[in-house]
Amino acid sequence: MQPDFWHQRWQDNQIGFHQDQPTPLMLKHWSSLQVPTGARVFVPLAGKTRDMAWFASQGYRVLGVELSRIAVEAFFEEHGLTPAVRESRYGTHYEAGNVELVCGDAFALDAAALADCSAVFDRAALIALPPALRERYVHELHARLPSGCCGLLITLEYPQHEKDGPPFSVIEDEVRSLYARDWNVTTLERRAILEQQPKFAEEGVTALDTVVYRLQRRD
Ligand SMILES: C[S@@+](CC[C@H](N)C(=O)[O-])C[C@H]1O[C@@H](n2cnc3c(N)ncnc32)[C@H](O)[C@@H]1O
């Protein structure tokens, strides 16, 4: 997807992916990662997700990156926060409390920008990207995360021929082959969710699973 696609989605408020509450499967599985309080959590392709506010409420520091200024400014406004704003080579940084959100292209973040992130949380990020960008997302962006980093990845799986992405279907074989080079991947949960996602059924999708993975970066 080109940046214009996402800018237009935010401009038109077509943000069906946004949830009013923190991601339930994240709430269920995050503690199993045993990420210590105070650690920095990287949230790529962040939108204005409430997951960032939840991480901050748990004592984590958050580094999010998001293309859309509308999304970034909405996040702080919706949480009653007035961010400090500064420019860097990565984009425009908005920072308040424990949340720093960079308005810019995730692929422009280098190892220095990600150096003190000990965890990564991906909900609707990998699956927002078409195949060629998924490869860059894992082999370039995730490759810049420090060794020892762990993470939670939440994907969707459905018969891709039944509907166009995004969100794209990213099956377990693809997740494993994308991450195999640098990460150990453990499947934590697979759940059939078509009944809770009527819009997919309306579009002709006949089966829909969500899958939660634990990621552990190897040294
Ligand atoms: C499907 S949304 C998911 C947002 C968020 N993770 C959530 O769960 O609500 C994907 C987001 O990624 C952003 N995005 C897409 N490509 C990006 C890029 N290259 N760098 C930063 N953000 C990007 C889009 O603007 C959009 O807000």
The ligand as a Gaussian input file, in Angstrom:
#p B3LYP/6-31G(d) Opt

LIG

0 1
 C       -4.478000      -1.286000       9.771000
 S       -3.878000       0.128000      10.570000
 C       -3.491000      -0.526000      12.182000
 C       -3.218000       0.521000      13.209000
 C       -2.967000      -0.031000      14.617000
 N       -1.900000      -1.012000      14.657000
 C       -4.221000      -0.588000      15.229000
 O       -4.202000      -1.747000      15.658000
 O       -5.224000       0.144000      15.285000
 C       -2.285000       0.335000       9.812000
 C       -1.666000       1.693000      10.091000
 O       -0.345000       1.724000       9.565000
 C       -0.076000       3.013000       9.060000
 N        1.032000       2.843000       8.103000
 C        0.982000       2.206000       6.923000
 N        2.198000       2.188000       6.344000
 C        3.054000       2.812000       7.221000
 C        4.443000       3.110000       7.201000
 N        5.222000       2.763000       6.171000
 N        4.970000       3.756000       8.261000
 C        4.189000       4.129000       9.308000
 N        2.865000       3.875000       9.378000
 C        2.296000       3.221000       8.340000
 C       -1.401000       3.455000       8.470000
 O       -1.521000       4.861000       8.367000
 C       -2.399000       2.863000       9.456000
 O       -2.736000       3.784000      10.469000

